[in-house]
Amino acid sequence: MPPAASQKVLTYDVQERVLCFHGPMLYEAKVLEVKKSEDKKELPEYKVHYKGWKNTWDEFVPADRLRKMNEENLRLQKELNDNTKPSSKRTNPTPNAKAGMKMSSKAGSEDLPGASGTLPPRGQKRGRELEIEKEEDFMKRHDIKITIPDNLKALLVDDWENVTKNQQLVPLPRNPSVSQILQKYRESMPKKREGSADTDIFDEVIAGLKLYFDKSLGTILLYRFERQQYMEIRKEHPGKEASELYGAEHLLRLFVSMPELLAHTNMDPQSISKLREHIEDFIRFLGKNPEQYVAEHYESG
């Protein structure tokens, strides 16, 4: 889910220029259509066209993926671009999840259609061919599916209702935190030979999940109502990462967003498949005894 902005629900008009979240990035877009629900309690959805993208990428999005085109949000767009900008030296896709997790933190705008870049030398694929290949590759990546058990889906629904409908917050800092949960998972696994390829991959997956969480929490894992709490807890614990302050509730939200995050990486299908296996194994670990990790109650905001 995109980052929270304010507790007031903003509305947008047809033909309005906006910024829209697509994965972890903000892109300039235009509202083409507003689809209102028959249930007046439900928020409208907006059909958007991303500037510089083909019409095939037009889509309906909820209001919380949109941002007004103003100086504050343009700064946020720049910060997200800077934080996820790939290094100038591109790395070729790697055949293992270990390298893939490292590369995933570099996902950025040039992985998406419509992103600007220099044309390849003559004799190489260029222009329209390159754009089509990027779109086809991106669509393949969107086929990523991560299975979440029904009991954890129920917790996600409860979490959504507690925060968005009941205006309640997860008490922070959480115990166990995301870092502690990942460590428990590591300790639960049979010991592998030190230095083996399997051990290295497993360690990289654990480190990668922690990195994903730390980088994603403030930008795509919070509901609007949680933004103030996030700012306050960061001020109270300036030296701590998000994974040391938040727990299973927000970690589960990460797994919902993970397919789209992975779609923006340079990872090849084999690496993504391997990584998905590890993620689903970790989710099954959480699903065995979720009551050990989630908050017993939420507090009034």
C-alpha positions as CSV (number, residue, x, y, z in Angstrom):
1,M,0.0,0.0,0.0
2,P,1.3,3.5,-0.8
3,P,2.5,5.8,1.9
4,A,0.1,7.7,4.0
5,A,-0.2,11.4,3.4
6,S,-2.9,12.8,5.7
7,Q,-6.0,11.6,7.4
8,K,-8.3,13.5,5.0
9,V,-9.3,11.6,1.9
10,L,-8.5,13.7,-1.1
11,T,-10.5,13.7,-4.3
12,Y,-9.3,14.2,-7.9
13,D,-10.9,15.5,-11.0
14,V,-11.0,14.2,-14.6
15,Q,-8.0,15.6,-16.6
16,E,-6.2,16.5,-13.3
17,R,-2.4,16.0,-13.4
18,V,-1.4,13.9,-10.4
19,L,1.4,11.7,-9.1
20,C,0.6,8.1,-8.9
21,F,2.4,5.2,-7.1
22,H,3.3,2.2,-9.3
23,G,5.2,-0.2,-7.1
24,P,7.6,1.8,-4.9
25,M,7.9,4.7,-7.3
26,L,5.8,7.9,-8.0
27,Y,5.0,8.7,-11.6
28,E,3.4,11.7,-13.3
29,A,-0.1,10.7,-14.5
30,K,-3.4,12.2,-15.6
31,V,-6.9,11.2,-14.3
32,L,-9.0,9.9,-17.2
33,E,-12.1,8.7,-15.4
34,V,-13.7,8.6,-11.9
35,K,-15.5,5.4,-11.0
36,K,-17.8,5.9,-8.0
37,S,-19.2,3.0,-6.0
38,E,-22.9,2.5,-5.5
39,D,-22.1,2.1,-1.8
40,K,-21.5,5.7,-0.7
41,K,-19.1,4.5,2.0
42,E,-16.7,3.1,-0.6
43,L,-14.1,5.5,-1.9
44,P,-14.1,6.2,-5.7
45,E,-11.4,4.7,-8.0
46,Y,-9.5,6.7,-10.6
47,K,-8.5,5.6,-14.1
48,V,-5.0,7.1,-14.8
49,H,-2.7,7.4,-17.7
50,Y,1.0,7.4,-16.9
51,K,2.9,10.2,-18.8
52,G,5.1,8.6,-21.4
53,W,3.6,5.2,-21.1
54,K,1.4,3.3,-23.6
55,N,-2.4,3.3,-23.1
56,T,-2.2,-0.4,-22.3
57,W,-0.8,0.7,-18.9
58,D,-3.9,2.8,-18.1
59,E,-5.5,1.4,-14.9
60,F,-8.0,2.1,-12.2
61,V,-6.3,2.9,-8.8
62,P,-7.6,3.7,-5.3
63,A,-7.3,7.2,-4.1
64,D,-4.5,6.3,-1.7
65,R,-2.2,5.6,-4.6
66,L,-2.6,9.2,-5.9
67,R,-0.9,12.3,-4.7
68,K,-1.6,15.9,-5.6
69,M,0.8,17.6,-7.9
70,N,2.5,20.0,-5.5
71,E,5.9,20.9,-4.3
72,E,5.8,18.6,-1.3
73,N,4.9,15.5,-3.3
74,L,7.3,16.4,-6.1
75,R,10.0,16.4,-3.5
76,L,8.8,13.0,-2.3
77,Q,8.9,11.8,-5.9
78,K,12.5,13.0,-6.2
79,E,13.5,11.3,-2.9
80,L,12.0,8.0,-4.0
81,N,13.8,8.2,-7.3
82,D,17.1,9.1,-5.6
83,N,16.7,6.2,-3.1
84,T,16.1,3.6,-5.7
85,K,18.3,4.9,-8.5
86,P,20.3,2.1,-10.1
87,S,24.1,2.3,-10.1
88,S,25.6,3.6,-13.3
89,K,27.1,0.2,-13.9
90,R,24.3,-2.2,-14.6
91,T,24.6,-5.8,-13.5
92,N,23.5,-8.7,-15.6
93,P,20.7,-10.9,-14.2
94,T,22.1,-13.6,-11.9
95,P,21.1,-17.2,-11.6
96,N,20.7,-17.3,-7.9
97,A,18.5,-15.6,-5.3
98,K,21.5,-14.4,-3.3
99,A,22.6,-12.0,-5.9
100,G,19.0,-11.2,-6.8
101,M,18.3,-9.9,-3.3
102,K,21.2,-7.6,-3.5
103,M,20.1,-6.3,-6.9
104,S,16.5,-5.9,-5.8
105,S,17.4,-2.8,-3.7
106,K,18.5,-1.1,-6.9
107,A,15.1,-1.3,-8.7
108,G,14.2,2.0,-10.2
109,S,12.5,3.9,-13.0
110,E,14.6,2.5,-15.8
111,D,13.1,-0.9,-15.2
112,L,9.7,0.5,-16.3
113,P,8.3,1.4,-19.7
114,G,8.4,5.1,-20.4
115,A,11.6,5.7,-18.5
116,S,14.2,7.8,-20.3
117,G,17.6,6.5,-21.1
118,T,20.3,6.7,-23.8
119,L,19.7,4.8,-27.1
120,P,21.9,1.8,-27.7
121,P,24.6,2.0,-30.4
122,R,23.6,1.2,-34.0
123,G,23.2,-2.5,-34.6
124,Q,21.6,-3.1,-31.2
125,K,17.8,-3.1,-30.5
126,R,16.5,0.3,-30.0
127,G,13.4,2.5,-29.8
128,R,10.1,0.7,-30.2
129,E,11.7,-2.8,-30.0
130,L,13.3,-2.0,-26.7
131,E,10.1,-0.6,-25.3
132,I,8.1,-3.6,-26.3
133,E,10.6,-6.0,-24.7
134,K,10.6,-4.0,-21.5
135,E,6.8,-4.1,-21.3
136,E,6.6,-7.8,-22.0
137,D,9.3,-8.5,-19.4
138,F,7.5,-6.3,-16.9
139,M,4.2,-8.1,-17.5
140,K,5.9,-11.5,-17.0
141,R,7.2,-10.2,-13.6
142,H,3.7,-9.2,-12.6
143,D,2.8,-12.9,-12.8
144,I,4.6,-13.4,-9.5
145,K,2.2,-14.9,-6.9
146,I,3.0,-15.4,-3.2
147,T,0.6,-17.6,-1.2
148,I,-0.6,-16.3,2.1
149,P,-2.5,-18.7,4.4
150,D,-6.2,-18.0,5.2
151,N,-5.4,-17.4,8.9
152,L,-2.9,-14.7,8.0
153,K,-5.3,-13.1,5.5
154,A,-7.8,-12.8,8.3
155,L,-5.3,-11.0,10.4
156,L,-4.6,-8.6,7.5
157,V,-8.3,-7.9,7.3
158,D,-8.5,-7.3,11.0
159,D,-5.5,-5.1,10.8
160,W,-7.1,-3.0,8.1
161,E,-10.3,-2.6,10.0
162,N,-8.6,-1.7,13.2
163,V,-6.6,1.1,11.6
164,T,-8.8,2.5,8.9
165,K,-12.3,2.0,10.4
166,N,-11.7,1.9,14.1
167,Q,-8.9,4.6,14.1
168,Q,-6.7,2.4,16.2
169,L,-2.9,1.9,16.1
170,V,-0.5,-1.0,16.7
171,P,1.3,-0.3,20.0
172,L,5.0,0.6,19.3
173,P,7.7,-0.4,19.7
174,R,6.6,-4.0,19.0
175,N,7.9,-7.1,20.8
176,P,8.8,-9.2,19.0
177,S,10.0,-6.8,16.3
178,V,10.5,-7.8,12.7
179,S,14.2,-8.3,13.3
180,Q,13.4,-10.6,16.2
181,I,10.9,-12.6,14.2
182,L,13.4,-13.0,11.4
183,Q,16.0,-14.2,13.9
184,K,13.5,-16.7,15.4
185,Y,12.8,-18.0,11.9
186,R,16.6,-18.4,11.3
187,E,17.0,-20.3,14.6
188,S,14.0,-22.6,13.7
189,M,15.7,-23.9,10.5
190,P,17.9,-27.0,10.5
191,K,21.6,-26.0,10.6
192,K,23.3,-26.0,7.3
193,R,27.0,-26.3,6.6
194,E,28.7,-22.9,7.2
195,G,29.8,-21.3,4.0
196,S,27.7,-23.6,1.8
197,A,25.7,-22.1,-1.1
198,D,22.4,-22.9,0.6
199,T,23.5,-21.1,3.8
200,D,24.7,-18.1,1.9
201,I,21.4,-17.8,0.0
202,F,19.3,-18.3,3.1
203,D,21.3,-15.5,4.9
204,E,20.9,-13.2,2.0
205,V,17.1,-13.8,1.9
206,I,16.8,-13.0,5.6
207,A,18.9,-9.8,5.1
208,G,17.0,-8.9,2.0
209,L,13.6,-9.2,3.8
210,K,14.9,-6.9,6.5
211,L,16.2,-4.4,3.9
212,Y,12.9,-4.5,2.0
213,F,11.0,-3.8,5.2
214,D,13.2,-1.0,6.3
215,K,13.1,0.7,2.9
216,S,9.3,0.1,2.3
217,L,7.7,0.9,5.6
218,G,7.7,4.6,5.4
219,T,6.7,4.7,1.7
220,I,4.2,2.0,1.0
221,L,3.3,0.0,4.1
222,L,1.5,2.6,6.2
223,Y,-2.2,3.7,6.3
224,R,-2.9,7.5,6.4
225,F,-3.9,7.2,10.1
226,E,-0.5,5.8,11.0
227,R,1.7,8.5,9.6
228,Q,1.8,10.7,12.7
229,Q,2.7,7.7,14.9
230,Y,5.5,6.8,12.4
231,M,6.9,10.3,12.7
232,E,6.8,10.2,16.5
233,I,8.4,6.8,16.9
234,R,11.2,7.7,14.5
235,K,11.9,10.8,16.6
236,E,11.8,8.8,19.9
237,H,14.2,6.1,18.5
238,P,16.4,7.9,15.9
239,G,19.1,5.3,15.9
240,K,16.8,2.3,15.2
241,E,15.6,0.8,11.9
242,A,11.9,0.3,11.2
243,S,12.5,-3.5,11.6
244,E,13.5,-2.9,15.2
245,L,10.3,-0.9,16.0
246,Y,7.5,-2.5,14.0
247,G,6.3,-6.1,14.1
248,A,4.3,-8.8,12.3
249,E,1.3,-6.6,11.5
250,H,3.3,-4.5,9.1
251,L,5.5,-7.4,8.0
252,L,2.4,-9.1,6.6
253,R,1.6,-6.0,4.7
254,L,5.0,-6.2,3.0
255,F,4.2,-9.7,1.7
256,V,1.0,-8.4,0.1
257,S,3.2,-5.8,-1.7
258,M,6.1,-8.1,-2.4
259,P,5.0,-9.4,-5.9
260,E,4.9,-5.8,-7.3
261,L,8.2,-4.9,-5.6
262,L,9.8,-7.9,-7.1
263,A,8.4,-7.0,-10.5
264,H,10.5,-3.9,-10.4
265,T,13.8,-5.7,-9.9
266,N,16.5,-7.0,-12.3
267,M,16.1,-10.5,-11.1
268,D,15.7,-13.3,-13.6
269,P,12.7,-15.8,-13.3
270,Q,14.9,-18.5,-11.7
271,S,16.0,-16.1,-9.0
272,I,12.5,-14.9,-8.3
273,S,11.2,-18.4,-8.1
274,K,13.9,-19.4,-5.6
275,L,13.2,-16.2,-3.6
276,R,9.5,-16.8,-3.6
277,E,10.0,-20.3,-2.2
278,H,12.0,-18.9,0.8
279,I,9.4,-16.1,1.3
280,E,6.5,-18.6,1.3
281,D,8.4,-20.9,3.8
282,F,8.8,-17.9,6.1
283,I,5.1,-17.0,5.8
284,R,4.2,-20.6,6.7
285,F,6.4,-20.3,9.7
286,L,4.5,-17.2,10.8
287,G,1.2,-18.9,10.1
288,K,1.8,-21.8,12.5
289,N,1.6,-19.6,15.6
290,P,0.6,-16.1,14.6
291,E,-0.7,-15.2,18.0
292,Q,3.0,-15.2,19.2
293,Y,3.8,-12.3,16.9
294,V,0.8,-10.1,16.5
295,A,-0.4,-7.5,19.0
296,E,-3.2,-8.7,21.4
297,H,-4.9,-5.4,21.0
298,Y,-4.6,-2.1,19.2
299,E,-4.6,1.3,21.0
300,S,-6.7,4.4,20.4
301,G,-4.9,6.8,18.1
